[in-house]
Amino acid sequence: MGVLTRISERVYWMPPGPPDRPSLCAVVGDRRTLTLDAGSSSAHTGEFLDALLAESAARPSAVVYTHSHWDHVFGGAELNGQVIAHASTAEQLIELAAVDWSDEGLERRVAAGLASPQHAAHVKQELPSPRSVEVAPADVVFQDGLEIQLGGATVRVRHVGGDHSADSSVMFVEPDRVLFLGDCLYDSPGGALTADLAFPLHETILGFDAAFYVEGHNESVSSRAEIESLIGKMRFAENAVREGSAVMEQDEDTEHFLQAFRAGQSR
Ligand SMILES: [Zn+2]
């Protein structure tokens, strides 16, 4: 069970957990509380809401999504508030709602090569069978970005795209200087990174004057120096793949990025 941590004056964070639960944040303003991503199921979101109520006495009135992947949005209905999403995320929420999420449906998509066995296993574990999935549609839709005033805190939402998902958006919380990244820095569901999408994204991310960086599936909140180091490893790996140069000593991150840029190159 995830523990809620107050990472700055206004921002509470629940770290990721099994099977595929992502980081969730709540920004508690004087007037309104906003949730950043909704969680993987009503159970996950319920745990988050209970912990938030206990820690801050706040109840969120809205949620804004980083992207439409199931693990970030299936808990949306449980929040019982306004759903704010990029136009393309909003379209995909409608599509997700029409999908057959039964065991049979999941297995059919795995057999057809449309979903990975791991994806099906995660959904089954998060939402025991027989499952009913209610995907809340978007109430507020933005294109490039949006500013949300909560009273004493402002959340700037910006669409950033990237290899992981073209609909990816990030949220910058001021004055706390928290940047909520979702999965935008990660590789595609097929395991690929490309210079064309990753490099402009890196510039955008580093353009925010943030002090705390919250990634979708990272166990800890990162500092600016840690994010710069991570992006440095990606640049190094991309360069090595492009030049075809041998890399002698490599850590786990670099090895992963080398594989992803190789996959991106041969795409
Ligand atoms: Zn994702």
py3Dmol code that shows the C-alpha trace and the ligand (Angstrom):
import py3Dmol

protein = """\
ATOM      1  CA  MET A   1       0.000   0.000   0.000  1.00  0.00           C
ATOM      2  CA  GLY A   2       1.398   3.353  -1.026  1.00  0.00           C
ATOM      3  CA  VAL A   3       2.341   5.930   1.546  1.00  0.00           C
ATOM      4  CA  LEU A   4       1.558   9.561   0.931  1.00  0.00           C
ATOM      5  CA  THR A   5       4.501  11.982   1.183  1.00  0.00           C
ATOM      6  CA  ARG A   6       4.318  15.745   1.277  1.00  0.00           C
ATOM      7  CA  ILE A   7       7.084  16.733  -1.157  1.00  0.00           C
ATOM      8  CA  SER A   8       6.516  20.503  -0.995  1.00  0.00           C
ATOM      9  CA  GLU A   9       4.204  23.035   0.654  1.00  0.00           C
ATOM     10  CA  ARG A  10       1.268  22.235  -1.639  1.00  0.00           C
ATOM     11  CA  VAL A  11       2.076  18.886  -3.221  1.00  0.00           C
ATOM     12  CA  TYR A  12       1.408  15.371  -1.893  1.00  0.00           C
ATOM     13  CA  TRP A  13       2.824  12.347  -3.687  1.00  0.00           C
ATOM     14  CA  MET A  14       1.957   8.664  -3.596  1.00  0.00           C
ATOM     15  CA  PRO A  15       4.824   6.616  -5.079  1.00  0.00           C
ATOM     16  CA  PRO A  16       4.273   3.939  -7.739  1.00  0.00           C
ATOM     17  CA  GLY A  17       3.463   0.359  -6.734  1.00  0.00           C
ATOM     18  CA  PRO A  18       2.654  -3.082  -8.118  1.00  0.00           C
ATOM     19  CA  PRO A  19       1.350  -4.265 -10.467  1.00  0.00           C
ATOM     20  CA  ASP A  20       1.735  -1.114 -12.600  1.00  0.00           C
ATOM     21  CA  ARG A  21       0.450   1.708 -10.370  1.00  0.00           C
ATOM     22  CA  PRO A  22       1.997   5.050 -11.306  1.00  0.00           C
ATOM     23  CA  SER A  23       2.922   8.047  -9.157  1.00  0.00           C
ATOM     24  CA  LEU A  24      -0.053  10.170  -8.171  1.00  0.00           C
ATOM     25  CA  CYS A  25       0.028  13.732  -6.863  1.00  0.00           C
ATOM     26  CA  ALA A  26      -2.465  16.110  -5.318  1.00  0.00           C
ATOM     27  CA  VAL A  27      -1.943  19.869  -5.372  1.00  0.00           C
ATOM     28  CA  VAL A  28      -3.774  21.389  -2.425  1.00  0.00           C
ATOM     29  CA  GLY A  29      -4.699  25.016  -3.028  1.00  0.00           C
ATOM     30  CA  ASP A  30      -6.580  27.405  -0.761  1.00  0.00           C
ATOM     31  CA  ARG A  31      -9.725  27.078  -2.870  1.00  0.00           C
ATOM     32  CA  ARG A  32      -9.361  23.838  -4.855  1.00  0.00           C
ATOM     33  CA  THR A  33      -7.439  20.597  -4.835  1.00  0.00           C
ATOM     34  CA  LEU A  34      -6.291  19.082  -8.130  1.00  0.00           C
ATOM     35  CA  THR A  35      -5.132  15.502  -8.679  1.00  0.00           C
ATOM     36  CA  LEU A  36      -2.352  14.794 -11.174  1.00  0.00           C
ATOM     37  CA  ASP A  37      -3.299  11.464 -12.795  1.00  0.00           C
ATOM     38  CA  ALA A  38      -6.076   9.327 -11.352  1.00  0.00           C
ATOM     39  CA  GLY A  39      -4.665   5.860 -10.713  1.00  0.00           C
ATOM     40  CA  SER A  40      -5.169   2.357 -12.091  1.00  0.00           C
ATOM     41  CA  SER A  41      -8.460   1.350 -10.474  1.00  0.00           C
ATOM     42  CA  SER A  42     -11.071   2.543  -8.013  1.00  0.00           C
ATOM     43  CA  ALA A  43      -9.125   0.603  -5.327  1.00  0.00           C
ATOM     44  CA  HIS A  44      -5.893   2.455  -6.101  1.00  0.00           C
ATOM     45  CA  THR A  45      -7.592   5.854  -6.308  1.00  0.00           C
ATOM     46  CA  GLY A  46      -9.587   5.116  -3.153  1.00  0.00           C
ATOM     47  CA  GLU A  47      -6.349   4.464  -1.212  1.00  0.00           C
ATOM     48  CA  PHE A  48      -4.944   7.733  -2.501  1.00  0.00           C
ATOM     49  CA  LEU A  49      -8.068   9.727  -1.590  1.00  0.00           C
ATOM     50  CA  ASP A  50      -8.217   8.205   1.898  1.00  0.00           C
ATOM     51  CA  ALA A  51      -4.566   8.997   2.568  1.00  0.00           C
ATOM     52  CA  LEU A  52      -4.954  12.533   1.199  1.00  0.00           C
ATOM     53  CA  LEU A  53      -7.984  13.190   3.361  1.00  0.00           C
ATOM     54  CA  ALA A  54      -6.133  11.927   6.438  1.00  0.00           C
ATOM     55  CA  GLU A  55      -3.002  13.993   5.718  1.00  0.00           C
ATOM     56  CA  SER A  56      -4.462  17.237   4.410  1.00  0.00           C
ATOM     57  CA  ALA A  57      -8.245  17.134   4.907  1.00  0.00           C
ATOM     58  CA  ALA A  58      -8.497  17.940   1.186  1.00  0.00           C
ATOM     59  CA  ARG A  59     -10.871  16.452  -1.365  1.00  0.00           C
ATOM     60  CA  PRO A  60      -9.921  16.921  -5.036  1.00  0.00           C
ATOM     61  CA  SER A  61     -12.492  18.560  -7.308  1.00  0.00           C
ATOM     62  CA  ALA A  62     -10.677  17.734 -10.553  1.00  0.00           C
ATOM     63  CA  VAL A  63      -7.978  15.597 -12.135  1.00  0.00           C
ATOM     64  CA  VAL A  64      -5.639  16.359 -15.017  1.00  0.00           C
ATOM     65  CA  TYR A  65      -4.096  13.503 -17.020  1.00  0.00           C
ATOM     66  CA  THR A  66      -0.542  13.100 -18.301  1.00  0.00           C
ATOM     67  CA  HIS A  67      -1.704  10.615 -20.983  1.00  0.00           C
ATOM     68  CA  SER A  68      -4.355   8.023 -21.619  1.00  0.00           C
ATOM     69  CA  HIS A  69      -2.622   4.777 -20.598  1.00  0.00           C
ATOM     70  CA  TRP A  70      -4.964   2.619 -18.510  1.00  0.00           C
ATOM     71  CA  ASP A  71      -2.820   2.616 -15.360  1.00  0.00           C
ATOM     72  CA  HIS A  72      -3.091   6.428 -15.118  1.00  0.00           C
ATOM     73  CA  VAL A  73      -6.813   6.853 -15.881  1.00  0.00           C
ATOM     74  CA  PHE A  74      -8.895   3.841 -14.810  1.00  0.00           C
ATOM     75  CA  GLY A  75      -9.390   5.352 -11.352  1.00  0.00           C
ATOM     76  CA  GLY A  76     -10.828   8.579 -12.819  1.00  0.00           C
ATOM     77  CA  ALA A  77     -14.482   7.781 -12.151  1.00  0.00           C
ATOM     78  CA  GLU A  78     -13.685   7.217  -8.455  1.00  0.00           C
ATOM     79  CA  LEU A  79     -12.564  10.846  -8.119  1.00  0.00           C
ATOM     80  CA  ASN A  80     -16.049  12.034  -8.953  1.00  0.00           C
ATOM     81  CA  GLY A  81     -14.747  15.372 -10.227  1.00  0.00           C
ATOM     82  CA  GLN A  82     -13.927  17.148 -13.458  1.00  0.00           C
ATOM     83  CA  VAL A  83     -11.582  15.337 -15.840  1.00  0.00           C
ATOM     84  CA  ILE A  84      -9.132  17.604 -17.672  1.00  0.00           C
ATOM     85  CA  ALA A  85      -7.250  16.131 -20.646  1.00  0.00           C
ATOM     86  CA  HIS A  86      -5.424  16.906 -23.872  1.00  0.00           C
ATOM     87  CA  ALA A  87      -7.662  16.561 -26.966  1.00  0.00           C
ATOM     88  CA  SER A  88      -5.956  13.370 -28.059  1.00  0.00           C
ATOM     89  CA  THR A  89      -6.061  11.911 -24.521  1.00  0.00           C
ATOM     90  CA  ALA A  90      -9.781  12.730 -24.446  1.00  0.00           C
ATOM     91  CA  GLU A  91     -10.323  10.836 -27.715  1.00  0.00           C
ATOM     92  CA  GLN A  92      -8.484   7.828 -26.378  1.00  0.00           C
ATOM     93  CA  LEU A  93     -10.561   7.820 -23.172  1.00  0.00           C
ATOM     94  CA  ILE A  94     -13.631   7.323 -25.365  1.00  0.00           C
ATOM     95  CA  GLU A  95     -11.886   4.445 -27.132  1.00  0.00           C
ATOM     96  CA  LEU A  96     -10.783   2.853 -23.836  1.00  0.00           C
ATOM     97  CA  ALA A  97     -14.364   2.943 -22.599  1.00  0.00           C
ATOM     98  CA  ALA A  98     -15.483   0.904 -25.621  1.00  0.00           C
ATOM     99  CA  VAL A  99     -12.832  -1.829 -25.141  1.00  0.00           C
ATOM    100  CA  ASP A 100     -13.799  -5.277 -23.822  1.00  0.00           C
ATOM    101  CA  TRP A 101     -11.797  -5.513 -20.571  1.00  0.00           C
ATOM    102  CA  SER A 102     -12.958  -9.035 -19.629  1.00  0.00           C
ATOM    103  CA  ASP A 103     -10.340 -11.816 -19.310  1.00  0.00           C
ATOM    104  CA  GLU A 104     -11.522 -13.108 -22.694  1.00  0.00           C
ATOM    105  CA  GLY A 105     -11.142  -9.670 -24.273  1.00  0.00           C
ATOM    106  CA  LEU A 106      -7.636  -9.244 -22.837  1.00  0.00           C
ATOM    107  CA  GLU A 107      -6.557 -12.690 -24.006  1.00  0.00           C
ATOM    108  CA  ARG A 108      -7.961 -12.093 -27.479  1.00  0.00           C
ATOM    109  CA  ARG A 109      -5.882  -8.924 -27.828  1.00  0.00           C
ATOM    110  CA  VAL A 110      -2.732 -10.671 -26.574  1.00  0.00           C
ATOM    111  CA  ALA A 111      -3.279 -13.520 -29.067  1.00  0.00           C
ATOM    112  CA  ALA A 112      -3.746 -10.977 -31.885  1.00  0.00           C
ATOM    113  CA  GLY A 113      -0.505  -9.242 -30.925  1.00  0.00           C
ATOM    114  CA  LEU A 114      -2.365  -6.036 -29.987  1.00  0.00           C
ATOM    115  CA  ALA A 115      -1.357  -6.168 -26.321  1.00  0.00           C
ATOM    116  CA  SER A 116       1.519  -7.718 -24.380  1.00  0.00           C
ATOM    117  CA  PRO A 117       1.038 -10.655 -21.981  1.00  0.00           C
ATOM    118  CA  GLN A 118       2.488  -8.387 -19.288  1.00  0.00           C
ATOM    119  CA  HIS A 119      -0.211  -5.757 -19.933  1.00  0.00           C
ATOM    120  CA  ALA A 120      -2.961  -8.389 -19.601  1.00  0.00           C
ATOM    121  CA  ALA A 121      -1.380  -9.758 -16.399  1.00  0.00           C
ATOM    122  CA  HIS A 122      -1.202  -6.273 -14.879  1.00  0.00           C
ATOM    123  CA  VAL A 123      -4.842  -5.464 -15.675  1.00  0.00           C
ATOM    124  CA  LYS A 124      -5.952  -8.830 -14.246  1.00  0.00           C
ATOM    125  CA  GLN A 125      -3.976  -8.260 -11.051  1.00  0.00           C
ATOM    126  CA  GLU A 126      -5.140  -4.664 -10.562  1.00  0.00           C
ATOM    127  CA  LEU A 127      -8.785  -5.394 -11.358  1.00  0.00           C
ATOM    128  CA  PRO A 128      -9.837  -8.888 -10.271  1.00  0.00           C
ATOM    129  CA  SER A 129     -12.322 -10.742 -12.478  1.00  0.00           C
ATOM    130  CA  PRO A 130     -15.208 -10.263 -13.102  1.00  0.00           C
ATOM    131  CA  ARG A 131     -14.200  -6.667 -13.708  1.00  0.00           C
ATOM    132  CA  SER A 132     -16.236  -3.711 -14.748  1.00  0.00           C
ATOM    133  CA  VAL A 133     -14.201  -0.783 -16.028  1.00  0.00           C
ATOM    134  CA  GLU A 134     -15.807   2.612 -16.053  1.00  0.00           C
ATOM    135  CA  VAL A 135     -13.649   5.087 -17.975  1.00  0.00           C
ATOM    136  CA  ALA A 136     -14.623   8.665 -17.117  1.00  0.00           C
ATOM    137  CA  PRO A 137     -14.644  10.891 -20.222  1.00  0.00           C
ATOM    138  CA  ALA A 138     -12.971  14.308 -20.283  1.00  0.00           C
ATOM    139  CA  ASP A 139     -14.939  17.376 -19.161  1.00  0.00           C
ATOM    140  CA  VAL A 140     -12.318  19.991 -20.063  1.00  0.00           C
ATOM    141  CA  VAL A 141     -10.168  19.540 -23.173  1.00  0.00           C
ATOM    142  CA  PHE A 142      -7.029  21.515 -24.048  1.00  0.00           C
ATOM    143  CA  GLN A 143      -4.740  21.614 -27.087  1.00  0.00           C
ATOM    144  CA  ASP A 144      -1.329  23.099 -26.238  1.00  0.00           C
ATOM    145  CA  GLY A 145      -1.771  23.783 -22.564  1.00  0.00           C
ATOM    146  CA  LEU A 146      -3.792  25.200 -19.737  1.00  0.00           C
ATOM    147  CA  GLU A 147      -3.302  27.109 -16.495  1.00  0.00           C
ATOM    148  CA  ILE A 148      -5.255  26.051 -13.421  1.00  0.00           C
ATOM    149  CA  GLN A 149      -5.525  28.420 -10.441  1.00  0.00           C
ATOM    150  CA  LEU A 150      -6.118  26.635  -7.146  1.00  0.00           C
ATOM    151  CA  GLY A 151      -5.598  29.541  -4.762  1.00  0.00           C
ATOM    152  CA  GLY A 152      -1.997  30.016  -3.618  1.00  0.00           C
ATOM    153  CA  ALA A 153      -0.873  27.465  -6.194  1.00  0.00           C
ATOM    154  CA  THR A 154      -0.951  27.413  -9.985  1.00  0.00           C
ATOM    155  CA  VAL A 155      -0.661  24.322 -12.168  1.00  0.00           C
ATOM    156  CA  ARG A 156       0.607  24.931 -15.683  1.00  0.00           C
ATOM    157  CA  VAL A 157      -0.257  22.043 -17.981  1.00  0.00           C
ATOM    158  CA  ARG A 158       1.713  21.667 -21.199  1.00  0.00           C
ATOM    159  CA  HIS A 159       1.375  19.124 -23.999  1.00  0.00           C
ATOM    160  CA  VAL A 160       4.869  17.724 -24.725  1.00  0.00           C
ATOM    161  CA  GLY A 161       4.451  14.485 -26.733  1.00  0.00           C
ATOM    162  CA  GLY A 162       7.461  12.135 -26.947  1.00  0.00           C
ATOM    163  CA  ASP A 163       8.195   8.505 -27.795  1.00  0.00           C
ATOM    164  CA  HIS A 164       6.172   7.003 -24.942  1.00  0.00           C
ATOM    165  CA  SER A 165       2.850   8.467 -26.048  1.00  0.00           C
ATOM    166  CA  ALA A 166       2.088  11.297 -28.483  1.00  0.00           C
ATOM    167  CA  ASP A 167      -0.570  12.677 -26.134  1.00  0.00           C
ATOM    168  CA  SER A 168       1.842  13.171 -23.178  1.00  0.00           C
ATOM    169  CA  SER A 169       1.463  16.341 -21.120  1.00  0.00           C
ATOM    170  CA  VAL A 170       3.368  17.541 -18.051  1.00  0.00           C
ATOM    171  CA  MET A 171       2.236  19.678 -15.118  1.00  0.00           C
ATOM    172  CA  PHE A 172       4.359  22.374 -13.490  1.00  0.00           C
ATOM    173  CA  VAL A 173       3.252  23.427 -10.006  1.00  0.00           C
ATOM    174  CA  GLU A 174       4.112  26.950  -8.865  1.00  0.00           C
ATOM    175  CA  PRO A 175       5.388  28.285  -6.573  1.00  0.00           C
ATOM    176  CA  ASP A 176       6.454  24.791  -5.443  1.00  0.00           C
ATOM    177  CA  ARG A 177       8.552  24.109  -8.569  1.00  0.00           C
ATOM    178  CA  VAL A 178       7.290  20.535  -8.868  1.00  0.00           C
ATOM    179  CA  LEU A 179       7.253  19.068 -12.389  1.00  0.00           C
ATOM    180  CA  PHE A 180       4.941  16.085 -12.805  1.00  0.00           C
ATOM    181  CA  LEU A 181       6.255  14.147 -15.802  1.00  0.00           C
ATOM    182  CA  GLY A 182       4.043  11.098 -16.084  1.00  0.00           C
ATOM    183  CA  ASP A 183       5.691   8.620 -18.466  1.00  0.00           C
ATOM    184  CA  CYS A 184       6.809  11.163 -21.086  1.00  0.00           C
ATOM    185  CA  LEU A 185      10.558  10.437 -20.792  1.00  0.00           C
ATOM    186  CA  TYR A 186      10.086   6.676 -21.169  1.00  0.00           C
ATOM    187  CA  ASP A 187      10.384   4.675 -24.370  1.00  0.00           C
ATOM    188  CA  SER A 188       7.459   3.640 -26.551  1.00  0.00           C
ATOM    189  CA  PRO A 189       5.328   0.604 -25.621  1.00  0.00           C
ATOM    190  CA  GLY A 190       7.481  -1.228 -28.226  1.00  0.00           C
ATOM    191  CA  GLY A 191      10.659  -0.203 -26.361  1.00  0.00           C
ATOM    192  CA  ALA A 192      11.941   2.509 -28.730  1.00  0.00           C
ATOM    193  CA  LEU A 193      13.408   5.988 -28.264  1.00  0.00           C
ATOM    194  CA  THR A 194      14.149   8.364 -31.144  1.00  0.00           C
ATOM    195  CA  ALA A 195      16.295  11.498 -31.272  1.00  0.00           C
ATOM    196  CA  ASP A 196      13.535  13.254 -33.270  1.00  0.00           C
ATOM    197  CA  LEU A 197      11.035  13.042 -30.411  1.00  0.00           C
ATOM    198  CA  ALA A 198      13.274  12.692 -27.343  1.00  0.00           C
ATOM    199  CA  PHE A 199      15.629  15.641 -27.935  1.00  0.00           C
ATOM    200  CA  PRO A 200      12.986  18.396 -28.243  1.00  0.00           C
ATOM    201  CA  LEU A 201      11.235  16.846 -25.230  1.00  0.00           C
ATOM    202  CA  HIS A 202      14.452  17.079 -23.181  1.00  0.00           C
ATOM    203  CA  GLU A 203      14.739  20.783 -24.056  1.00  0.00           C
ATOM    204  CA  THR A 204      11.131  21.389 -22.986  1.00  0.00           C
ATOM    205  CA  ILE A 205      11.581  19.509 -19.697  1.00  0.00           C
ATOM    206  CA  LEU A 206      14.801  21.337 -18.835  1.00  0.00           C
ATOM    207  CA  GLY A 207      13.105  24.637 -19.763  1.00  0.00           C
ATOM    208  CA  PHE A 208      10.942  24.436 -16.643  1.00  0.00           C
ATOM    209  CA  ASP A 209      12.606  25.926 -13.568  1.00  0.00           C
ATOM    210  CA  ALA A 210      11.705  22.896 -11.448  1.00  0.00           C
ATOM    211  CA  ALA A 211      13.324  21.594  -8.258  1.00  0.00           C
ATOM    212  CA  PHE A 212      11.335  18.342  -7.861  1.00  0.00           C
ATOM    213  CA  TYR A 213      10.659  15.940 -10.738  1.00  0.00           C
ATOM    214  CA  VAL A 214       7.999  13.249 -10.339  1.00  0.00           C
ATOM    215  CA  GLU A 215       8.160  10.429 -12.898  1.00  0.00           C
ATOM    216  CA  GLY A 216       5.334   7.976 -13.525  1.00  0.00           C
ATOM    217  CA  HIS A 217       7.096   4.827 -12.414  1.00  0.00           C
ATOM    218  CA  ASN A 218      10.145   6.024 -10.499  1.00  0.00           C
ATOM    219  CA  GLU A 219      10.417   5.050  -6.811  1.00  0.00           C
ATOM    220  CA  SER A 220      11.756   8.430  -5.765  1.00  0.00           C
ATOM    221  CA  VAL A 221      11.313  12.105  -6.574  1.00  0.00           C
ATOM    222  CA  SER A 222      14.277  13.372  -8.623  1.00  0.00           C
ATOM    223  CA  SER A 223      16.295  16.545  -8.255  1.00  0.00           C
ATOM    224  CA  ARG A 224      17.240  18.718 -11.205  1.00  0.00           C
ATOM    225  CA  ALA A 225      20.770  17.272 -11.100  1.00  0.00           C
ATOM    226  CA  GLU A 226      19.354  13.722 -11.288  1.00  0.00           C
ATOM    227  CA  ILE A 227      17.129  14.566 -14.271  1.00  0.00           C
ATOM    228  CA  GLU A 228      20.044  16.291 -16.020  1.00  0.00           C
ATOM    229  CA  SER A 229      22.160  13.188 -15.423  1.00  0.00           C
ATOM    230  CA  LEU A 230      19.406  10.911 -16.786  1.00  0.00           C
ATOM    231  CA  ILE A 231      18.999  13.044 -19.905  1.00  0.00           C
ATOM    232  CA  GLY A 232      22.799  13.106 -20.257  1.00  0.00           C
ATOM    233  CA  LYS A 233      22.820   9.298 -20.314  1.00  0.00           C
ATOM    234  CA  MET A 234      20.116   9.303 -23.002  1.00  0.00           C
ATOM    235  CA  ARG A 235      22.139  11.736 -25.122  1.00  0.00           C
ATOM    236  CA  PHE A 236      25.271   9.631 -24.638  1.00  0.00           C
ATOM    237  CA  ALA A 237      23.417   6.429 -25.607  1.00  0.00           C
ATOM    238  CA  GLU A 238      21.849   8.048 -28.690  1.00  0.00           C
ATOM    239  CA  ASN A 239      25.252   9.302 -29.803  1.00  0.00           C
ATOM    240  CA  ALA A 240      26.875   5.886 -29.301  1.00  0.00           C
ATOM    241  CA  VAL A 241      24.117   4.186 -31.333  1.00  0.00           C
ATOM    242  CA  ARG A 242      24.271   6.771 -34.135  1.00  0.00           C
ATOM    243  CA  GLU A 243      28.091   6.606 -34.362  1.00  0.00           C
ATOM    244  CA  GLY A 244      28.134   2.845 -33.896  1.00  0.00           C
ATOM    245  CA  SER A 245      30.766   3.254 -31.193  1.00  0.00           C
ATOM    246  CA  ALA A 246      31.414   0.640 -28.525  1.00  0.00           C
ATOM    247  CA  VAL A 247      30.485   1.488 -24.957  1.00  0.00           C
ATOM    248  CA  MET A 248      32.760  -0.182 -22.442  1.00  0.00           C
ATOM    249  CA  GLU A 249      31.384   0.541 -18.981  1.00  0.00           C
ATOM    250  CA  GLN A 250      27.694   1.148 -18.725  1.00  0.00           C
ATOM    251  CA  ASP A 251      25.189   1.315 -15.914  1.00  0.00           C
ATOM    252  CA  GLU A 252      21.679  -0.134 -16.051  1.00  0.00           C
ATOM    253  CA  ASP A 253      20.102   3.129 -17.304  1.00  0.00           C
ATOM    254  CA  THR A 254      22.609   3.534 -20.118  1.00  0.00           C
ATOM    255  CA  GLU A 255      22.210  -0.099 -21.181  1.00  0.00           C
ATOM    256  CA  HIS A 256      18.444   0.419 -21.348  1.00  0.00           C
ATOM    257  CA  PHE A 257      18.792   3.646 -23.364  1.00  0.00           C
ATOM    258  CA  LEU A 258      21.254   1.990 -25.794  1.00  0.00           C
ATOM    259  CA  GLN A 259      18.695  -0.741 -26.478  1.00  0.00           C
ATOM    260  CA  ALA A 260      15.867   1.764 -26.856  1.00  0.00           C
ATOM    261  CA  PHE A 261      17.743   4.023 -29.306  1.00  0.00           C
ATOM    262  CA  ARG A 262      18.829   0.938 -31.294  1.00  0.00           C
ATOM    263  CA  ALA A 263      15.155  -0.092 -31.461  1.00  0.00           C
ATOM    264  CA  GLY A 264      14.245   3.461 -32.480  1.00  0.00           C
ATOM    265  CA  GLN A 265      16.854   3.522 -35.238  1.00  0.00           C
ATOM    266  CA  SER A 266      15.703   0.300 -36.863  1.00  0.00           C
ATOM    267  CA  ARG A 267      12.072   1.352 -36.772  1.00  0.00           C
TER     268      ARG A 267
END
"""
ligand_1 = """\
1
ZN
Zn 2.254 5.181 -19.997
"""
view = py3Dmol.view(width=600, height=400)
view.addModel(protein, "pdb")
view.setStyle({"model": 0}, {"cartoon": {"style": "trace"}})
view.addModel(ligand_1, "xyz")
view.setStyle({"model": 1}, {"stick": {}})
view.zoomTo()
view.show()
